[in-house]
Amino acid sequence: MKVYEGAILTVDANDTVARYLVEEGGTIRYVGDELPERYAGAPRERLGERALCPSFVDTHQHFASLATFNAGLNVMEARSNDEIKRMVAEFSRTYEGKILIAFGASPYSVAEGRLLSRSELDEACPDKPVMMVKYDGHACVVNSMLLGLIEKDVRGQRGYHPDTGEMNQEAFFKALDRITGSISIPQLVGNMQRAMDYLAARGIGMVHTVSGVGFPGDMDISIEKWVGRSAQSGFQVRVFPQSLEVKTALKRGLPRIGGCFACALDGCFGSRDAALREPYEGADDAGVLYYTDEQLIGFCCEANRAGLQIEMHAIGDAAFDQATRVLKAALDDFPRQDHRHGIIHACLPTESGMRICADYGIHLPMQTSFIDWPQEPDSYLASIMGERRASRLNPLRTLWDAGITMSAGSDAPCTDPDPILWMQRACNHSVEGQSLTPREALRMCTYNGAWTTFDEDLRGSLEVGKVADMVVLSENPYEIRASELGRIKVERLLLGGLAYRCQSQGFLSAVVKGIAGKSRI
């Protein structure tokens, strides 16, 4: 048993800030302003200027990809291609894997204004295969050694550019297949365990992962399920299979389906293939819708009738409209009171689409990290869409006031999974009038995330009877200026009342426990 005294940010229905919380046996036993006598002698932690809040939930992440790329080289902070070359050269000296993976390159965050080329990668690392993945996870650049290994697979595919080494669209996915195929299952499990530790250090106690891309037989879906069920320290994983085949979820006993890739309705702004209602600035094209309404309605009706929760990727306004249309059609076909279908990203929502979301209870797992994102800056977005449309991106206040439930996700590895950054960006929107309050932002990052996968009965808020999944923050976000939220530190993650301890079990133990396990996933 332990008593916490100080600012207890409960994120309950009334956003109560209590003075005391009592945890016993991993469960919250008491929350209130007066400590009952029966707890007076219990060990006590006085928070002082710190605060206690629910653990954070990342509601959209590519967990297997994050685990894979986290084992490689992150170049997101680089501000020139010369710096990236130096980083790759230095990393290659000690890297022992079969293929060196660098992640996070952006033409919009480096001085040269372009991606590194194949020849430049050759200069940095001529003797090992290198894949440098673009920040949005939709393209890459390969060096000559890797191109030689994959050329027969990617030649003739759309997006194949051997002169520059850039692979996008179908060529990228073929190249990615080669990468994932080179990773052994024990190595992938170990990478996932280290990724859990990485997330926990940021106060994240639950992750919603979209799986099923690049690994033979969709092996990553099964592995994520096993690793999630065998996770130590109370870390929670909820798996979404990325497929338009309903049986992919049903045969694995998963209650949900969707994500990006196979469930993406359009592309992204970085590649100018997000689907827009009007053409891009100075161009004739308006991006790409990957499916017809008829195809998606068939999928959504089948999944909805099977009782599955559906999520689909939609970046542009045309894709957002399509997502709302097809989900509405499925719910008109077979009404369900508490389906919790969602539209991932929802970067450019429309008024008509927002009305459908509000009326039909469609939620939005959003990425506030996309606001003022160095890899895809506001100036770039305005240049390809115009100021008018760019000012409509990620309208958090408008969505919140419309009664639409929003949660927060990183889209990792595209952005770093950092809940403090999510809150800071949500409360300091680059468009005037679209910011949330710190209370709203904390709810978005905690309770709403648990609610998204029907976990609010046990997690997401600090209330009596719930699991004591909590984070100690260095400061109270309700007490400082919104502009200063970014200085808050996650001091400690507590899951089931205990301080998080790094994953330590071996590969065989994790897989066996995962296969035999029955915990929620």
matplotlib code that plots the C-alpha trace (Angstrom):
import matplotlib.pyplot as plt

x = [0.0, 1.2, -0.3, 0.5, -0.1, -0.1, -1.6, -3.5, -4.7, -7.5, -8.8, -12.2, -15.5, -15.1, -11.4, -11.0, -7.7, -7.5, -5.0, -4.6, -4.5, -4.1, -2.7, -2.8, -2.0, -1.9, -5.4, -6.5, -8.3, -9.0, -8.9, -10.0, -9.0, -9.2, -7.1, -9.2, -7.8, -7.3, -4.6, -2.8, 0.0, 0.7, 4.0, 3.6, 5.1, 4.7, 4.7, 5.6, 5.7, 5.3, 2.0, 0.5, -1.6, -2.7, -0.2, -0.1, -1.6, -0.1, -3.2, -1.4, 2.0, 3.8, 5.3, 7.3, 8.6, 9.5, 11.3, 13.2, 14.2, 15.0, 17.7, 19.2, 20.2, 17.8, 18.7, 15.7, 17.7, 20.2, 19.9, 22.1, 22.9, 26.5, 25.6, 23.6, 26.6, 28.8, 26.3, 25.9, 29.7, 30.2, 27.3, 28.5, 31.9, 30.3, 27.0, 27.0, 23.6, 23.1, 21.6, 22.2, 18.9, 18.7, 15.4, 13.9, 15.5, 13.4, 14.1, 12.3, 14.5, 18.0, 19.8, 20.1, 16.3, 16.6, 17.1, 20.5, 21.3, 22.6, 26.1, 26.2, 25.2, 28.0, 30.5, 29.3, 29.1, 30.4, 30.9, 27.6, 24.0, 22.2, 18.6, 17.8, 14.0, 12.2, 10.5, 7.0, 7.7, 6.6, 9.9, 13.6, 17.0, 19.4, 23.1, 24.6, 25.4, 21.7, 20.4, 22.4, 20.7, 17.2, 17.3, 15.6, 12.7, 12.2, 13.1, 9.9, 8.0, 6.3, 8.6, 11.9, 14.6, 18.0, 19.8, 19.1, 18.6, 15.1, 12.4, 8.8, 5.3, 5.5, 9.3, 9.6, 7.4, 9.4, 12.6, 11.1, 10.1, 13.8, 14.7, 12.0, 12.8, 16.4, 15.4, 15.2, 12.2, 14.4, 16.0, 12.5, 11.2, 14.3, 13.8, 10.2, 11.1, 13.6, 11.0, 8.6, 11.4, 11.8, 8.1, 7.9, 10.7, 8.3, 5.4, 3.6, 1.9, -0.2, 0.3, -2.1, -0.1, -1.0, 0.7, 1.0, 3.5, 6.6, 6.9, 6.3, 2.8, 2.0, 4.3, 4.6, 0.9, 1.3, 4.6, 3.2, 0.2, 2.6, 5.0, 2.1, 0.6, 4.0, 5.0, 6.4, 5.7, 2.1, 2.9, -0.2, -0.4, -3.5, -3.0, -4.8, -4.1, -3.6, -5.8, -9.0, -9.5, -11.8, -10.5, -7.0, -8.4, -11.0, -8.6, -6.2, -9.1, -8.5, -11.6, -10.4, -8.9, -7.3, -4.4, -2.3, -0.8, -3.5, -6.1, -4.8, -7.3, -4.6, -0.9, 0.7, 1.6, 5.4, 4.9, 2.1, -0.2, -2.6, -6.1, -7.4, -10.8, -8.9, -5.5, -2.3, -1.0, 0.4, -0.4, -3.2, -3.3, -5.1, -3.4, -4.6, -7.6, -6.4, -9.9, -13.4, -16.3, -17.7, -14.6, -14.4, -18.1, -17.9, -15.0, -16.6, -20.0, -18.4, -16.1, -18.9, -21.3, -18.6, -18.4, -14.9, -13.7, -12.5, -9.8, -8.5, -5.8, -7.0, -4.7, -6.3, -9.9, -11.0, -9.8, -11.5, -14.8, -14.5, -13.7, -16.8, -19.0, -18.0, -18.2, -21.6, -22.7, -21.6, -23.4, -26.6, -26.4, -25.9, -26.3, -24.1, -24.3, -20.7, -18.6, -15.7, -14.7, -12.0, -10.2, -6.5, -4.6, -7.7, -5.3, -7.7, -11.3, -14.3, -17.5, -19.7, -17.3, -17.1, -20.9, -20.9, -18.2, -20.2, -23.6, -22.2, -19.7, -16.6, -13.4, -10.1, -6.6, -4.7, -1.0, -0.5, 3.2, 2.4, 1.8, 5.0, 6.7, 10.3, 10.2, 7.2, 7.1, 4.2, 5.9, 6.1, 2.5, 1.4, 3.5, 1.8, -1.8, -2.0, -2.4, -6.2, -6.1, -3.0, -4.8, -7.4, -4.9, -5.4, -8.3, -8.2, -10.5, -13.1, -13.1, -13.3, -16.1, -18.0, -18.1, -15.8, -13.5, -9.8, -6.9, -3.2, -0.8, 2.8, 2.6, 6.0, 8.5, 7.4, 7.5, 9.1, 6.6, 6.7, 3.4, 4.8, 5.4, 1.8, 0.5, 2.8, 1.8, -1.9, -1.9, 0.2, -1.3, 0.3, -3.2, -4.8, -7.9, -7.2, -5.4, -6.7, -6.4, -3.9, -6.8, -8.2, -4.8, -4.1, -7.5, -6.6, -3.4, -4.7, -8.4, -9.4, -6.7, -7.9, -11.5, -10.6, -10.0, -12.6, -10.1, -11.7, -13.2, -9.7, -7.4, -7.2, -8.1, -7.2, -10.4, -11.2, -11.2, -9.0, -5.5, -2.8, -1.2, 0.3, 3.0, 4.9, 5.5, 8.1, 5.5, 1.7, 0.7, -2.4, -0.4, 2.1, 1.8, 0.8, 3.9, 6.0, 4.5, 7.5, 9.8, 7.8, 9.7, 8.4, 10.1, 8.6, 6.1, 4.1, 2.1, 0.0, 1.4, 5.0, 7.8, 8.3, 11.2, 12.8, 11.7, 14.1, 12.8, 14.3, 12.9, 11.6, 9.9, 8.3, 6.9, 5.7, 4.0, 2.5, 1.0, -0.5, -1.6, -5.2, -4.8, -6.5, -4.5]
y = [0.0, 3.5, 7.0, 9.8, 13.3, 16.3, 17.2, 14.1, 14.8, 12.2, 12.9, 11.6, 12.9, 16.1, 16.6, 16.4, 17.4, 15.5, 15.7, 12.0, 8.7, 5.4, 2.4, -1.2, -4.4, -2.6, -1.1, 2.4, 2.2, 5.8, 9.2, 12.4, 15.5, 14.1, 11.0, 8.4, 7.4, 3.8, 4.9, 7.3, 4.9, 3.8, 4.8, 8.2, 10.0, 13.7, 15.0, 18.7, 20.6, 17.4, 15.9, 12.4, 11.6, 8.5, 6.8, 7.9, 5.9, 6.0, 5.3, 5.0, 3.5, 1.0, -0.9, -3.5, -0.7, 1.4, -1.5, -2.2, 1.4, 2.1, -0.6, 1.5, 5.1, 8.0, 11.0, 13.2, 15.8, 16.3, 19.6, 18.9, 16.0, 16.3, 15.7, 12.7, 11.3, 11.8, 10.0, 7.1, 6.7, 6.7, 4.4, 1.9, 1.4, -0.5, -1.7, -5.5, -6.2, -7.4, -4.2, -0.7, 1.1, 4.9, 6.6, 10.1, 11.8, 14.7, 17.1, 19.8, 19.8, 19.9, 22.9, 21.2, 20.9, 17.4, 13.8, 12.3, 10.5, 7.0, 8.3, 10.2, 7.2, 5.3, 7.9, 7.5, 3.7, 1.9, -1.6, -2.3, -2.3, 0.9, 1.8, 5.4, 5.6, 8.8, 10.4, 9.6, 5.9, 5.9, 6.1, 5.4, 5.9, 2.9, 2.7, 0.8, -2.3, -2.6, -1.8, -4.7, -7.0, -5.9, -4.8, -7.9, -7.2, -3.5, -3.1, -2.2, -1.3, 2.1, 4.4, 2.8, 5.4, 3.7, 6.9, 8.7, 5.5, 6.6, 4.0, 5.0, 3.6, -0.1, -0.1, 1.0, -1.8, -4.3, -2.9, -3.0, -6.6, -7.4, -5.6, -7.2, -10.6, -10.3, -9.9, -13.1, -13.6, -13.6, -10.3, -8.8, -9.9, -8.4, -5.2, -5.0, -5.5, -2.7, -0.5, -1.1, 0.2, 3.2, 4.0, 3.4, 6.0, 8.5, 7.6, 5.4, 2.4, 1.3, 1.3, 0.7, -0.8, -1.3, -4.4, -6.4, -4.9, -6.4, -9.5, -12.9, -14.2, -11.1, -12.6, -9.2, -9.4, -12.7, -11.6, -8.4, -10.3, -12.8, -10.1, -8.0, -10.8, -11.8, -8.2, -7.7, -4.8, -4.4, -2.8, -3.0, -3.6, -3.5, -4.9, -3.6, -5.9, -3.7, -5.6, -5.3, -9.1, -9.5, -13.0, -11.6, -10.3, -13.0, -15.9, -14.3, -13.6, -9.8, -7.5, -4.8, -4.2, -1.3, 1.1, 2.4, 0.7, -1.8, 0.3, 3.7, 5.6, 8.0, 8.8, 11.7, 15.4, 14.6, 12.7, 14.9, 12.0, 12.7, 13.0, 16.5, 17.8, 20.5, 20.2, 21.0, 24.5, 25.0, 21.4, 19.6, 16.6, 16.3, 13.2, 9.6, 7.8, 4.2, 2.6, 3.1, 3.7, 0.4, -1.5, 0.2, -0.1, -3.8, -4.1, -1.9, -3.6, -7.0, -5.9, -3.9, -6.9, -9.1, -6.9, -5.5, -2.1, -0.4, 2.3, 3.7, 6.2, 9.4, 12.4, 14.7, 16.2, 13.9, 10.9, 12.1, 12.5, 9.1, 7.6, 9.2, 8.1, 4.5, 4.2, 5.9, 3.4, 0.5, 1.8, 2.5, -1.0, -2.5, 0.0, -0.4, 1.7, 1.4, 0.5, 3.0, 3.1, 5.7, 7.7, 7.9, 11.2, 13.2, 16.0, 18.0, 17.3, 18.8, 20.3, 17.6, 14.8, 16.3, 16.2, 12.5, 11.9, 13.7, 12.1, 8.5, 8.5, 8.2, 9.0, 10.4, 9.1, 12.2, 13.2, 16.6, 16.1, 17.0, 20.6, 22.6, 19.4, 20.0, 17.1, 18.6, 22.3, 24.6, 26.6, 23.5, 22.6, 26.1, 26.0, 22.8, 23.6, 27.3, 29.3, 28.9, 25.1, 24.9, 26.9, 24.1, 21.4, 19.6, 21.9, 20.6, 23.2, 22.9, 19.1, 19.2, 21.7, 19.5, 16.8, 14.4, 12.2, 12.7, 10.7, 11.2, 9.0, 9.3, 7.5, 6.2, 5.8, 8.8, 11.0, 10.4, 8.9, 11.8, 12.6, 15.8, 17.0, 16.0, 18.2, 21.1, 21.1, 20.6, 23.6, 25.9, 25.3, 27.3, 28.3, 30.9, 29.7, 25.9, 25.1, 22.9, 23.6, 21.6, 19.7, 18.8, 17.8, 15.5, 13.8, 13.3, 11.6, 9.4, 8.7, 9.1, 6.7, 4.0, 4.6, 4.1, 0.4, -0.2, -0.1, 2.8, 0.3, -0.4, 2.4, 5.9, 7.8, 7.7, 6.4, 3.9, 0.3, 1.0, -0.3, 2.0, 2.9, 6.3, 8.8, 11.1, 14.4, 17.0, 19.7, 20.2, 20.9, 22.7, 25.2, 26.4, 28.4, 26.5, 27.8, 26.1, 22.6, 21.3, 21.6, 19.0, 15.7, 12.2, 11.2, 7.8, 5.4, 3.1, 0.2, -1.7, 0.6, -0.6, 1.3, 0.1, -2.4, -3.1, -6.2, -9.0, -12.3, -14.3, -14.9, -18.4, -17.5, -14.4, -16.4, -19.4, -17.1, -15.0, -18.0, -19.5, -16.1, -15.0, -11.4, -8.6, -7.6]
z = [0.0, -0.8, -0.4, -2.9, -1.6, -3.9, -7.3, -8.4, -11.9, -12.1, -15.6, -14.4, -15.9, -13.9, -14.4, -10.6, -9.0, -5.7, -2.9, -2.1, -3.9, -2.3, -4.2, -2.9, -4.7, -8.1, -7.7, -6.8, -3.5, -2.6, -4.3, -2.5, -0.6, 3.0, 3.8, 5.7, 9.0, 7.9, 5.5, 7.9, 8.7, 5.1, 3.4, 1.8, -1.2, -1.1, -4.7, -3.9, -7.1, -9.1, -10.3, -10.7, -13.8, -15.7, -17.9, -21.5, -24.4, -27.9, -30.1, -33.5, -33.9, -36.2, -33.4, -35.4, -37.6, -34.6, -33.0, -36.3, -37.0, -33.3, -33.7, -36.5, -36.9, -36.3, -38.5, -37.7, -35.9, -38.7, -40.5, -43.5, -45.8, -44.9, -41.3, -42.3, -44.3, -41.2, -39.0, -41.4, -41.7, -38.0, -37.3, -39.9, -38.2, -35.3, -36.8, -37.1, -38.7, -42.3, -43.6, -42.1, -41.6, -41.1, -40.5, -40.5, -43.5, -44.9, -47.8, -45.9, -42.7, -44.3, -45.8, -49.2, -49.6, -51.0, -50.0, -49.9, -53.1, -53.8, -54.7, -51.4, -49.4, -51.3, -50.1, -46.5, -46.5, -49.6, -48.0, -46.3, -47.7, -46.5, -46.6, -45.5, -44.9, -45.4, -42.4, -43.5, -44.0, -47.6, -49.4, -49.0, -50.6, -51.0, -51.7, -54.5, -52.5, -51.4, -54.9, -56.2, -53.8, -54.5, -58.1, -59.5, -57.1, -57.6, -61.3, -63.3, -60.2, -59.9, -57.9, -59.0, -59.5, -59.7, -60.7, -57.4, -55.4, -54.3, -54.0, -53.4, -53.9, -54.9, -55.3, -51.7, -50.4, -52.3, -50.9, -47.4, -47.8, -48.3, -45.1, -42.9, -44.5, -43.2, -39.6, -37.5, -35.2, -32.1, -33.2, -33.9, -30.5, -28.8, -30.7, -29.6, -26.0, -26.2, -27.9, -25.0, -22.6, -24.9, -24.8, -21.0, -20.5, -22.0, -19.7, -22.2, -20.7, -23.6, -27.3, -30.2, -33.0, -36.6, -38.0, -41.2, -43.6, -45.1, -42.9, -44.6, -43.8, -41.7, -39.1, -37.3, -36.4, -34.6, -33.0, -31.7, -30.3, -28.5, -27.3, -26.1, -24.1, -22.5, -21.7, -18.3, -15.8, -16.9, -20.3, -22.6, -26.4, -28.6, -32.1, -35.3, -38.3, -41.4, -43.8, -45.9, -45.3, -42.3, -41.7, -40.9, -37.6, -37.0, -37.3, -34.8, -32.3, -32.6, -32.1, -34.4, -37.9, -39.8, -39.9, -42.8, -45.9, -46.9, -45.0, -46.2, -48.3, -49.6, -49.3, -47.5, -47.9, -48.0, -51.3, -52.5, -52.9, -50.0, -51.7, -51.9, -53.1, -55.1, -56.9, -55.2, -55.7, -59.2, -60.3, -62.1, -59.7, -56.4, -55.0, -55.0, -53.6, -53.5, -53.4, -54.7, -52.4, -53.4, -52.4, -49.0, -48.3, -48.9, -46.5, -43.8, -44.0, -43.6, -40.7, -39.0, -39.2, -37.8, -34.7, -35.4, -34.6, -37.8, -38.3, -41.6, -42.6, -44.2, -44.6, -47.3, -47.2, -50.1, -48.2, -45.0, -46.8, -48.3, -44.8, -43.3, -46.2, -46.1, -42.3, -42.4, -45.0, -42.9, -39.8, -41.8, -43.1, -39.6, -36.7, -33.6, -30.5, -29.4, -32.4, -31.8, -35.5, -36.2, -38.8, -38.3, -38.9, -40.1, -41.0, -43.2, -42.1, -43.8, -42.3, -43.8, -42.6, -39.1, -38.9, -39.8, -37.1, -34.5, -35.4, -35.8, -33.0, -35.2, -33.2, -34.5, -33.4, -34.3, -34.4, -32.8, -33.4, -37.0, -35.9, -36.5, -37.5, -38.6, -41.0, -42.7, -41.8, -42.1, -44.8, -47.0, -46.4, -47.3, -50.5, -51.7, -50.5, -50.2, -47.0, -46.9, -46.9, -44.7, -42.1, -41.9, -40.9, -37.6, -36.3, -32.7, -31.2, -33.9, -33.6, -29.8, -29.7, -32.3, -29.7, -31.6, -29.5, -30.3, -29.0, -29.4, -31.3, -32.6, -35.9, -34.8, -36.2, -38.2, -35.1, -31.8, -29.3, -26.8, -24.9, -23.5, -27.1, -28.0, -25.2, -26.0, -29.6, -28.9, -26.5, -28.8, -32.2, -35.1, -36.2, -33.9, -32.1, -32.7, -29.4, -26.6, -22.9, -20.9, -19.3, -22.7, -24.0, -21.0, -21.5, -25.2, -24.3, -21.5, -21.0, -24.6, -25.6, -23.2, -24.3, -28.0, -27.4, -24.8, -21.9, -20.0, -17.5, -16.1, -17.3, -18.5, -15.4, -11.7, -10.1, -7.4, -8.7, -11.7, -12.3, -10.9, -14.2, -13.4, -14.4, -12.1, -13.9, -12.9, -12.9, -12.9, -16.5, -15.1, -13.2, -15.8, -19.0, -22.1, -23.8, -21.1, -21.2, -23.2, -20.2, -18.2, -17.7, -17.1, -13.9, -13.5, -15.0, -12.6, -14.0, -11.6, -8.8, -9.4, -11.1, -14.6, -15.0, -18.3, -20.3, -19.4, -20.5, -23.3, -26.8, -26.1, -22.8, -24.4, -27.3, -25.3, -22.7, -25.5, -27.4, -24.2, -22.7, -22.5, -21.5, -23.4, -26.5]

ax = plt.figure().add_subplot(projection="3d")
ax.plot(x, y, z, "-o")
ax.set_aspect("equal")
plt.show()
